[in-house]
């Protein structure tokens, strides 16, 4: 694996191009013949266009739905049907619109006793799926991990200065206090688990992300800049969010 390589920056024209490019990359990662694939989804608004595309042609017919498993990199600790739920958003945008085996959808159990209990359950579920308690870089857990970028530099629910940033043992942890709205408790995967992927793909759009993205790309000490991938690490951004000197591909 090409661990900790320099990240690739791909700049596209707008939100639509971002969704289309992400959909092409997702398809390329999950359509290997006869093998099970695992995608780790992200919340927030940036992936919504991608999610909607997945339920539409041509993606709908091209995706091997029976072989793809869908996980969530972080979720808000709210009921599954709450408007703030990340998995709820993914379901409304695409998972409820296609014929997918419910066993292929792996939500964080936000009906557990609390965020820590939900994190423990998810930790166990991920290990069961992986078939081992320890990750091995040559055999990543995920085929694709989607990530977002918050205006404070957080990614998943890994907020600046949070102890979860340094968690190396547990695969998922509860986050009692979010660093940014919505201020509800969260459950998040930890960096080593998110890194266990053939590709980590950040999706960033909009003018309001430009400053924080520039800081991350310049190497400022922000959670999103701490993210590593055992495989490729790609920042897919639209022109509005891109550095001033960036050119769309
Ligand atoms: C969450 C997310 C979070 C998100 C970023 C970017 O649950 O809040 O998973 O990490 O990806 O905050 O969100 P936007 O795409 O809405 O800007």
Boltz pocket constraint, residues with backbone or C-beta under 6 A from the ligand:
constraints:
  - pocket:
      binder: B
      contacts: [[A, 42], [A, 43], [A, 44], [A, 45], [A, 46], [A, 47], [A, 74], [A, 75], [A, 76], [A, 86], [A, 147], [A, 148], [A, 149], [A, 150], [A, 151], [A, 154], [A, 155], [A, 156], [A, 157], [A, 181], [A, 203]]
      max_distance: 6.0
